[in-house]
Amino acid sequence: MAYQLAGDIIAAYDSNKTKSLDPAEWRWPKSRFGNIGGADLNGNGNIERDELGSWILSRLPPVTSSRLVVELRVFDSNGDGQVTQSEFAPDRNPDRIAEFREYDDDGDGLITPSECRTRV
């Protein structure tokens, strides 16, 4: 999810359409997300999606199985206690589909609370 968020942030603030953020573009997300200059891991002056995704992940609280189960409920639009691929990635985004497959341990097309508990 951090990499999806990173991609969304870059898409929103990348005014010159380079698919990265240059220092002039950092000021806009800085007002919402803090100083993201430290996300420039390779030191080339631009922040790419993978760099920003890693930076976001480094600032998230530790993942616990109970937190994953709570987050699962956010995607469970029909309230049946499990999440289908269409609930998780309604836009069919390839990154989201790949993430769904990582959580669908048994490959049955559903993410269940027990699969979330085994992730941690």
FINULO-818964 format. One record per residue: residue number from 1; residue in three letters; x, y, z of N, C-alpha, C in turn. Coordinates in steps of 0.2 Angstrom, whole numbers, plus 5000, padded with zeros to 4 digits. Example, Ala and Ser with C-alpha at 12.3 -4.5 7.8 and 13.67 -1.06 7.14 Angstrom:
residues 2
nr->1 | rest->ALA | n_x->5066 | n_y->4972 | n_z->5039 | ca_x->5062 | ca_y->4978 | ca_z->5039 | c_x->5066 | c_y->4984 | c_z->5039
nr->2 | rest->SER | n_x->5064 | n_y->4989 | n_z->5035 | ca_x->5068 | ca_y->4995 | ca_z->5036 | c_x->5064 | c_y->5000 | c_z->5039
END
This chain:
residues 120
nr->1 | rest->MET | n_x->5004 | n_y->4994 | n_z->5000 | ca_x->5000 | ca_y->5000 | ca_z->5000 | c_x->5004 | c_y->5006 | c_z->5000
nr->2 | rest->ALA | n_x->5010 | n_y->5006 | n_z->5003 | ca_x->5014 | ca_y->5012 | ca_z->5003 | c_x->5017 | c_y->5014 | c_z->4996
nr->3 | rest->TYR | n_x->5018 | n_y->5009 | n_z->4992 | ca_x->5020 | ca_y->5010 | ca_z->4985 | c_x->5015 | c_y->5013 | c_z->4981
nr->4 | rest->GLN | n_x->5009 | n_y->5011 | n_z->4982 | ca_x->5003 | ca_y->5014 | ca_z->4979 | c_x->5002 | c_y->5021 | c_z->4981
nr->5 | rest->LEU | n_x->5002 | n_y->5022 | n_z->4988 | ca_x->5002 | ca_y->5029 | ca_z->4990 | c_x->5007 | c_y->5033 | c_z->4987
nr->6 | rest->ALA | n_x->5013 | n_y->5031 | n_z->4987 | ca_x->5019 | ca_y->5034 | ca_z->4984 | c_x->5018 | c_y->5036 | c_z->4977
nr->7 | rest->GLY | n_x->5015 | n_y->5031 | n_z->4973 | ca_x->5013 | ca_y->5033 | ca_z->4966 | c_x->5008 | c_y->5038 | c_z->4965
nr->8 | rest->ASP | n_x->5003 | n_y->5038 | n_z->4970 | ca_x->4998 | ca_y->5043 | ca_z->4970 | c_x->5000 | c_y->5050 | c_z->4971
nr->9 | rest->ILE | n_x->5005 | n_y->5050 | n_z->4976 | ca_x->5008 | ca_y->5057 | ca_z->4978 | c_x->5012 | c_y->5059 | c_z->4972
nr->10 | rest->ILE | n_x->5016 | n_y->5055 | n_z->4969 | ca_x->5020 | ca_y->5058 | ca_z->4964 | c_x->5015 | c_y->5060 | c_z->4958
nr->11 | rest->ALA | n_x->5010 | n_y->5056 | n_z->4956 | ca_x->5006 | ca_y->5058 | ca_z->4951 | c_x->5002 | c_y->5065 | c_z->4953
nr->12 | rest->ALA | n_x->5001 | n_y->5066 | n_z->4959 | ca_x->4997 | ca_y->5072 | ca_z->4961 | c_x->5002 | c_y->5078 | c_z->4960
nr->13 | rest->TYR | n_x->5008 | n_y->5077 | n_z->4962 | ca_x->5013 | ca_y->5083 | ca_z->4963 | c_x->5018 | c_y->5084 | c_z->4957
nr->14 | rest->ASP | n_x->5018 | n_y->5079 | n_z->4953 | ca_x->5023 | ca_y->5079 | ca_z->4947 | c_x->5021 | c_y->5084 | c_z->4942
nr->15 | rest->SER | n_x->5022 | n_y->5090 | n_z->4943 | ca_x->5020 | ca_y->5095 | ca_z->4938 | c_x->5023 | c_y->5095 | c_z->4931
nr->16 | rest->ASN | n_x->5030 | n_y->5092 | n_z->4931 | ca_x->5033 | ca_y->5092 | ca_z->4925 | c_x->5033 | c_y->5085 | c_z->4921
nr->17 | rest->LYS | n_x->5029 | n_y->5080 | n_z->4924 | ca_x->5027 | ca_y->5074 | ca_z->4922 | c_x->5033 | c_y->5069 | c_z->4920
nr->18 | rest->THR | n_x->5038 | n_y->5070 | n_z->4925 | ca_x->5044 | ca_y->5065 | ca_z->4924 | c_x->5043 | c_y->5059 | c_z->4928
nr->19 | rest->LYS | n_x->5038 | n_y->5058 | n_z->4931 | ca_x->5036 | ca_y->5052 | ca_z->4936 | c_x->5041 | c_y->5052 | c_z->4942
nr->20 | rest->SER | n_x->5043 | n_y->5057 | n_z->4944 | ca_x->5047 | ca_y->5058 | ca_z->4950 | c_x->5046 | c_y->5065 | c_z->4952
nr->21 | rest->LEU | n_x->5048 | n_y->5066 | n_z->4958 | ca_x->5048 | ca_y->5073 | ca_z->4961 | c_x->5054 | c_y->5076 | c_z->4962
nr->22 | rest->ASP | n_x->5055 | n_y->5082 | n_z->4958 | ca_x->5061 | ca_y->5086 | ca_z->4959 | c_x->5061 | c_y->5091 | c_z->4965
nr->23 | rest->PRO | n_x->5066 | n_y->5094 | n_z->4967 | ca_x->5066 | ca_y->5098 | ca_z->4973 | c_x->5061 | c_y->5103 | c_z->4973
nr->24 | rest->ALA | n_x->5059 | n_y->5106 | n_z->4967 | ca_x->5054 | ca_y->5111 | ca_z->4967 | c_x->5047 | c_y->5108 | c_z->4968
nr->25 | rest->GLU | n_x->5046 | n_y->5102 | n_z->4967 | ca_x->5040 | ca_y->5099 | ca_z->4968 | c_x->5039 | c_y->5096 | c_z->4975
nr->26 | rest->TRP | n_x->5044 | n_y->5096 | n_z->4978 | ca_x->5044 | ca_y->5093 | ca_z->4985 | c_x->5040 | c_y->5098 | c_z->4990
nr->27 | rest->ARG | n_x->5040 | n_y->5104 | n_z->4988 | ca_x->5036 | ca_y->5109 | ca_z->4993 | c_x->5029 | c_y->5107 | c_z->4994
nr->28 | rest->TRP | n_x->5026 | n_y->5105 | n_z->4989 | ca_x->5018 | ca_y->5104 | ca_z->4989 | c_x->5017 | c_y->5098 | c_z->4994
nr->29 | rest->PRO | n_x->5020 | n_y->5092 | n_z->4993 | ca_x->5018 | ca_y->5087 | ca_z->4998 | c_x->5021 | c_y->5088 | c_z->5005
nr->30 | rest->LYS | n_x->5027 | n_y->5092 | n_z->5005 | ca_x->5030 | ca_y->5094 | ca_z->5011 | c_x->5025 | c_y->5097 | c_z->5016
nr->31 | rest->SER | n_x->5020 | n_y->5101 | n_z->5013 | ca_x->5015 | ca_y->5104 | ca_z->5018 | c_x->5010 | c_y->5099 | c_z->5021
nr->32 | rest->ARG | n_x->5009 | n_y->5093 | n_z->5017 | ca_x->5005 | ca_y->5088 | ca_z->5020 | c_x->5008 | c_y->5082 | c_z->5023
nr->33 | rest->PHE | n_x->5014 | n_y->5081 | n_z->5021 | ca_x->5018 | ca_y->5075 | ca_z->5023 | c_x->5024 | c_y->5076 | c_z->5027
nr->34 | rest->GLY | n_x->5026 | n_y->5082 | n_z->5028 | ca_x->5033 | ca_y->5083 | ca_z->5031 | c_x->5038 | c_y->5083 | c_z->5026
nr->35 | rest->ASN | n_x->5044 | n_y->5084 | n_z->5028 | ca_x->5050 | ca_y->5085 | ca_z->5024 | c_x->5052 | c_y->5078 | c_z->5021
nr->36 | rest->ILE | n_x->5050 | n_y->5077 | n_z->5014 | ca_x->5051 | ca_y->5071 | ca_z->5011 | c_x->5058 | c_y->5071 | c_z->5007
nr->37 | rest->GLY | n_x->5062 | n_y->5076 | n_z->5008 | ca_x->5069 | ca_y->5076 | ca_z->5005 | c_x->5073 | c_y->5070 | c_z->5007
nr->38 | rest->GLY | n_x->5072 | n_y->5067 | n_z->5013 | ca_x->5076 | ca_y->5061 | ca_z->5015 | c_x->5074 | c_y->5055 | c_z->5011
nr->39 | rest->ALA | n_x->5069 | n_y->5055 | n_z->5007 | ca_x->5067 | ca_y->5050 | ca_z->5003 | c_x->5071 | c_y->5049 | c_z->4997
nr->40 | rest->ASP | n_x->5075 | n_y->5054 | n_z->4995 | ca_x->5080 | ca_y->5053 | ca_z->4989 | c_x->5085 | c_y->5049 | c_z->4991
nr->41 | rest->LEU | n_x->5084 | n_y->5042 | n_z->4991 | ca_x->5089 | ca_y->5037 | ca_z->4994 | c_x->5095 | c_y->5037 | c_z->4989
nr->42 | rest->ASN | n_x->5094 | n_y->5038 | n_z->4983 | ca_x->5100 | ca_y->5037 | ca_z->4978 | c_x->5104 | c_y->5044 | c_z->4977
nr->43 | rest->GLY | n_x->5101 | n_y->5049 | n_z->4980 | ca_x->5105 | ca_y->5056 | ca_z->4980 | c_x->5105 | c_y->5059 | c_z->4973
nr->44 | rest->ASN | n_x->5101 | n_y->5057 | n_z->4969 | ca_x->5101 | ca_y->5060 | ca_z->4962 | c_x->5097 | c_y->5067 | c_z->4962
nr->45 | rest->GLY | n_x->5094 | n_y->5069 | n_z->4967 | ca_x->5090 | ca_y->5075 | ca_z->4967 | c_x->5083 | c_y->5074 | c_z->4966
nr->46 | rest->ASN | n_x->5080 | n_y->5069 | n_z->4964 | ca_x->5073 | ca_y->5067 | ca_z->4962 | c_x->5071 | c_y->5061 | c_z->4967
nr->47 | rest->ILE | n_x->5065 | n_y->5061 | n_z->4968 | ca_x->5062 | ca_y->5056 | ca_z->4972 | c_x->5057 | c_y->5052 | c_z->4967
nr->48 | rest->GLU | n_x->5059 | n_y->5046 | n_z->4967 | ca_x->5055 | ca_y->5041 | ca_z->4962 | c_x->5050 | c_y->5037 | c_z->4967
nr->49 | rest->ARG | n_x->5046 | n_y->5034 | n_z->4964 | ca_x->5041 | ca_y->5030 | ca_z->4967 | c_x->5043 | c_y->5025 | c_z->4972
nr->50 | rest->ASP | n_x->5048 | n_y->5021 | n_z->4970 | ca_x->5051 | ca_y->5016 | ca_z->4975 | c_x->5054 | c_y->5019 | c_z->4981
nr->51 | rest->GLU | n_x->5058 | n_y->5025 | n_z->4980 | ca_x->5061 | ca_y->5028 | ca_z->4985 | c_x->5056 | c_y->5031 | c_z->4990
nr->52 | rest->LEU | n_x->5051 | n_y->5034 | n_z->4987 | ca_x->5045 | ca_y->5037 | ca_z->4992 | c_x->5042 | c_y->5031 | c_z->4995
nr->53 | rest->GLY | n_x->5040 | n_y->5026 | n_z->4992 | ca_x->5037 | ca_y->5020 | ca_z->4995 | c_x->5041 | c_y->5017 | c_z->5001
nr->54 | rest->SER | n_x->5048 | n_y->5017 | n_z->5000 | ca_x->5052 | ca_y->5014 | ca_z->5005 | c_x->5052 | c_y->5019 | c_z->5011
nr->55 | rest->TRP | n_x->5052 | n_y->5026 | n_z->5010 | ca_x->5052 | ca_y->5031 | ca_z->5015 | c_x->5046 | c_y->5031 | c_z->5019
nr->56 | rest->ILE | n_x->5040 | n_y->5030 | n_z->5015 | ca_x->5034 | ca_y->5029 | ca_z->5019 | c_x->5034 | c_y->5023 | c_z->5023
nr->57 | rest->LEU | n_x->5036 | n_y->5018 | n_z->5021 | ca_x->5036 | ca_y->5011 | ca_z->5025 | c_x->5040 | c_y->5012 | c_z->5031
nr->58 | rest->SER | n_x->5046 | n_y->5016 | n_z->5030 | ca_x->5050 | ca_y->5017 | ca_z->5036 | c_x->5047 | c_y->5021 | c_z->5042
nr->59 | rest->ARG | n_x->5042 | n_y->5024 | n_z->5040 | ca_x->5038 | ca_y->5029 | ca_z->5045 | c_x->5032 | c_y->5026 | c_z->5048
nr->60 | rest->LEU | n_x->5030 | n_y->5020 | n_z->5045 | ca_x->5024 | ca_y->5017 | ca_z->5048 | c_x->5025 | c_y->5013 | c_z->5054
nr->61 | rest->PRO | n_x->5020 | n_y->5013 | n_z->5058 | ca_x->5021 | ca_y->5008 | ca_z->5064 | c_x->5021 | c_y->5001 | c_z->5062
nr->62 | rest->PRO | n_x->5024 | n_y->4997 | n_z->5067 | ca_x->5025 | ca_y->4990 | ca_z->5065 | c_x->5018 | c_y->4987 | c_z->5064
nr->63 | rest->VAL | n_x->5018 | n_y->4982 | n_z->5059 | ca_x->5012 | ca_y->4979 | ca_z->5057 | c_x->5011 | c_y->4973 | c_z->5062
nr->64 | rest->THR | n_x->5005 | n_y->4972 | n_z->5064 | ca_x->5003 | ca_y->4967 | ca_z->5069 | c_x->4997 | c_y->4963 | c_z->5065
nr->65 | rest->SER | n_x->4996 | n_y->4957 | n_z->5067 | ca_x->4991 | ca_y->4953 | ca_z->5064 | c_x->4984 | c_y->4956 | c_z->5066
nr->66 | rest->SER | n_x->4983 | n_y->4959 | n_z->5071 | ca_x->4977 | ca_y->4962 | ca_z->5073 | c_x->4976 | c_y->4968 | c_z->5069
nr->67 | rest->ARG | n_x->4981 | n_y->4972 | n_z->5067 | ca_x->4980 | ca_y->4978 | ca_z->5063 | c_x->4979 | c_y->4976 | c_z->5056
nr->68 | rest->LEU | n_x->4982 | n_y->4971 | n_z->5053 | ca_x->4980 | ca_y->4968 | ca_z->5047 | c_x->4972 | c_y->4966 | c_z->5046
nr->69 | rest->VAL | n_x->4970 | n_y->4963 | n_z->5052 | ca_x->4963 | ca_y->4961 | ca_z->5052 | c_x->4958 | c_y->4967 | c_z->5052
nr->70 | rest->VAL | n_x->4960 | n_y->4972 | n_z->5055 | ca_x->4956 | ca_y->4978 | ca_z->5055 | c_x->4956 | c_y->4981 | c_z->5048
nr->71 | rest->GLU | n_x->4962 | n_y->4982 | n_z->5045 | ca_x->4963 | ca_y->4985 | ca_z->5039 | c_x->4959 | c_y->4980 | c_z->5033
nr->72 | rest->LEU | n_x->4959 | n_y->4974 | n_z->5034 | ca_x->4955 | ca_y->4970 | ca_z->5030 | c_x->4948 | c_y->4972 | c_z->5030
nr->73 | rest->ARG | n_x->4945 | n_y->4974 | n_z->5035 | ca_x->4938 | ca_y->4976 | ca_z->5036 | c_x->4936 | c_y->4982 | c_z->5031
nr->74 | rest->VAL | n_x->4942 | n_y->4986 | n_z->5030 | ca_x->4941 | ca_y->4992 | ca_z->5026 | c_x->4939 | c_y->4990 | c_z->5019
nr->75 | rest->PHE | n_x->4942 | n_y->4985 | n_z->5016 | ca_x->4941 | ca_y->4982 | ca_z->5010 | c_x->4935 | c_y->4978 | c_z->5009
nr->76 | rest->ASP | n_x->4932 | n_y->4975 | n_z->5014 | ca_x->4927 | ca_y->4970 | ca_z->5014 | c_x->4920 | c_y->4974 | c_z->5013
nr->77 | rest->SER | n_x->4919 | n_y->4976 | n_z->5007 | ca_x->4913 | ca_y->4980 | ca_z->5005 | c_x->4907 | c_y->4977 | c_z->5006
nr->78 | rest->ASN | n_x->4906 | n_y->4970 | n_z->5006 | ca_x->4900 | ca_y->4967 | ca_z->5007 | c_x->4899 | c_y->4964 | c_z->5014
nr->79 | rest->GLY | n_x->4904 | n_y->4965 | n_z->5018 | ca_x->4904 | ca_y->4963 | ca_z->5025 | c_x->4904 | c_y->4955 | c_z->5027
nr->80 | rest->ASP | n_x->4906 | n_y->4951 | n_z->5022 | ca_x->4906 | ca_y->4944 | ca_z->5023 | c_x->4912 | c_y->4941 | c_z->5027
nr->81 | rest->GLY | n_x->4917 | n_y->4946 | n_z->5029 | ca_x->4922 | ca_y->4944 | ca_z->5033 | c_x->4928 | c_y->4941 | c_z->5029
nr->82 | rest->GLN | n_x->4928 | n_y->4942 | n_z->5022 | ca_x->4934 | ca_y->4940 | ca_z->5018 | c_x->4934 | c_y->4945 | c_z->5012
nr->83 | rest->VAL | n_x->4939 | n_y->4946 | n_z->5009 | ca_x->4940 | ca_y->4951 | ca_z->5004 | c_x->4942 | c_y->4948 | c_z->4997
nr->84 | rest->THR | n_x->4938 | n_y->4949 | n_z->4992 | ca_x->4939 | ca_y->4947 | ca_z->4985 | c_x->4944 | c_y->4951 | c_z->4982
nr->85 | rest->GLN | n_x->4947 | n_y->4949 | n_z->4976 | ca_x->4951 | ca_y->4953 | ca_z->4972 | c_x->4948 | c_y->4960 | c_z->4970
nr->86 | rest->SER | n_x->4941 | n_y->4959 | n_z->4968 | ca_x->4938 | ca_y->4965 | ca_z->4965 | c_x->4936 | c_y->4970 | c_z->4971
nr->87 | rest->GLU | n_x->4936 | n_y->4968 | n_z->4977 | ca_x->4935 | ca_y->4972 | ca_z->4983 | c_x->4942 | c_y->4976 | c_z->4984
nr->88 | rest->PHE | n_x->4947 | n_y->4972 | n_z->4984 | ca_x->4954 | ca_y->4975 | ca_z->4985 | c_x->4956 | c_y->4979 | c_z->4980
nr->89 | rest->ALA | n_x->4955 | n_y->4977 | n_z->4973 | ca_x->4958 | ca_y->4981 | ca_z->4968 | c_x->4952 | c_y->4982 | c_z->4963
nr->90 | rest->PRO | n_x->4947 | n_y->4986 | n_z->4965 | ca_x->4942 | ca_y->4988 | ca_z->4960 | c_x->4944 | c_y->4991 | c_z->4953
nr->91 | rest->ASP | n_x->4949 | n_y->4994 | n_z->4953 | ca_x->4952 | ca_y->4998 | ca_z->4947 | c_x->4956 | c_y->4993 | c_z->4943
nr->92 | rest->ARG | n_x->4957 | n_y->4987 | n_z->4945 | ca_x->4961 | ca_y->4982 | ca_z->4942 | c_x->4969 | c_y->4984 | c_z->4941
nr->93 | rest->ASN | n_x->4971 | n_y->4988 | n_z->4946 | ca_x->4978 | ca_y->4991 | ca_z->4945 | c_x->4982 | c_y->4985 | c_z->4946
nr->94 | rest->PRO | n_x->4987 | n_y->4984 | n_z->4942 | ca_x->4992 | ca_y->4978 | ca_z->4942 | c_x->4996 | c_y->4978 | c_z->4949
nr->95 | rest->ASP | n_x->4998 | n_y->4983 | n_z->4952 | ca_x->5001 | ca_y->4983 | ca_z->4958 | c_x->4997 | c_y->4981 | c_z->4964
nr->96 | rest->ARG | n_x->4991 | n_y->4983 | n_z->4964 | ca_x->4986 | ca_y->4981 | ca_z->4969 | c_x->4984 | c_y->4974 | c_z->4968
nr->97 | rest->ILE | n_x->4984 | n_y->4971 | n_z->4962 | ca_x->4982 | ca_y->4964 | ca_z->4961 | c_x->4988 | c_y->4960 | c_z->4963
nr->98 | rest->ALA | n_x->4994 | n_y->4962 | n_z->4962 | ca_x->5000 | ca_y->4959 | ca_z->4964 | c_x->5000 | c_y->4958 | c_z->4972
nr->99 | rest->GLU | n_x->4998 | n_y->4964 | n_z->4975 | ca_x->4998 | ca_y->4964 | ca_z->4982 | c_x->4993 | c_y->4960 | c_z->4985
nr->100 | rest->PHE | n_x->4987 | n_y->4959 | n_z->4982 | ca_x->4982 | ca_y->4955 | ca_z->4984 | c_x->4984 | c_y->4948 | c_z->4984
nr->101 | rest->ARG | n_x->4988 | n_y->4946 | n_z->4978 | ca_x->4990 | ca_y->4939 | ca_z->4978 | c_x->4995 | c_y->4937 | c_z->4983
nr->102 | rest->GLU | n_x->4999 | n_y->4942 | n_z->4986 | ca_x->5004 | ca_y->4941 | ca_z->4991 | c_x->5000 | c_y->4939 | c_z->4997
nr->103 | rest->TYR | n_x->4994 | n_y->4942 | n_z->4999 | ca_x->4990 | ca_y->4940 | ca_z->5005 | c_x->4986 | c_y->4934 | c_z->5004
nr->104 | rest->ASP | n_x->4984 | n_y->4932 | n_z->4998 | ca_x->4980 | ca_y->4927 | ca_z->4997 | c_x->4984 | c_y->4920 | c_z->4997
nr->105 | rest->ASP | n_x->4986 | n_y->4918 | n_z->5003 | ca_x->4991 | ca_y->4913 | ca_z->5004 | c_x->4989 | c_y->4906 | c_z->5000
nr->106 | rest->ASP | n_x->4982 | n_y->4904 | n_z->5000 | ca_x->4980 | ca_y->4898 | ca_z->4998 | c_x->4978 | c_y->4898 | c_z->4990
nr->107 | rest->GLY | n_x->4978 | n_y->4905 | n_z->4987 | ca_x->4976 | ca_y->4906 | ca_z->4980 | c_x->4969 | c_y->4904 | c_z->4979
nr->108 | rest->ASP | n_x->4965 | n_y->4905 | n_z->4984 | ca_x->4957 | ca_y->4904 | ca_z->4982 | c_x->4954 | c_y->4910 | c_z->4980
nr->109 | rest->GLY | n_x->4957 | n_y->4916 | n_z->4979 | ca_x->4954 | ca_y->4922 | ca_z->4977 | c_x->4951 | c_y->4926 | c_z->4983
nr->110 | rest->LEU | n_x->4952 | n_y->4924 | n_z->4989 | ca_x->4950 | ca_y->4927 | ca_z->4995 | c_x->4955 | c_y->4929 | c_z->5000
nr->111 | rest->ILE | n_x->4955 | n_y->4934 | n_z->5003 | ca_x->4959 | ca_y->4936 | ca_z->5009 | c_x->4955 | c_y->4935 | c_z->5015
nr->112 | rest->THR | n_x->4957 | n_y->4931 | n_z->5019 | ca_x->4953 | ca_y->4930 | ca_z->5025 | c_x->4957 | c_y->4932 | c_z->5031
nr->113 | rest->PRO | n_x->4954 | n_y->4933 | n_z->5037 | ca_x->4957 | ca_y->4935 | ca_z->5043 | c_x->4963 | c_y->4931 | c_z->5045
nr->114 | rest->SER | n_x->4962 | n_y->4924 | n_z->5044 | ca_x->4967 | ca_y->4919 | ca_z->5046 | c_x->4973 | c_y->4920 | c_z->5041
nr->115 | rest->GLU | n_x->4972 | n_y->4922 | n_z->5035 | ca_x->4978 | ca_y->4924 | ca_z->5031 | c_x->4982 | c_y->4930 | c_z->5033
nr->116 | rest->CYS | n_x->4978 | n_y->4935 | n_z->5035 | ca_x->4981 | ca_y->4941 | ca_z->5038 | c_x->4985 | c_y->4939 | c_z->5044
nr->117 | rest->ARG | n_x->4983 | n_y->4935 | n_z->5049 | ca_x->4986 | ca_y->4933 | ca_z->5055 | c_x->4993 | c_y->4929 | c_z->5054
nr->118 | rest->THR | n_x->4993 | n_y->4926 | n_z->5048 | ca_x->4999 | ca_y->4922 | ca_z->5047 | c_x->5005 | c_y->4927 | c_z->5043
nr->119 | rest->ARG | n_x->5003 | n_y->4933 | n_z->5041 | ca_x->5007 | ca_y->4937 | ca_z->5038 | c_x->5013 | c_y->4940 | c_z->5043
nr->120 | rest->VAL | n_x->5011 | n_y->4940 | n_z->5049 | ca_x->5016 | ca_y->4944 | ca_z->5054 | c_x->5020 | c_y->4938 | c_z->5057
END
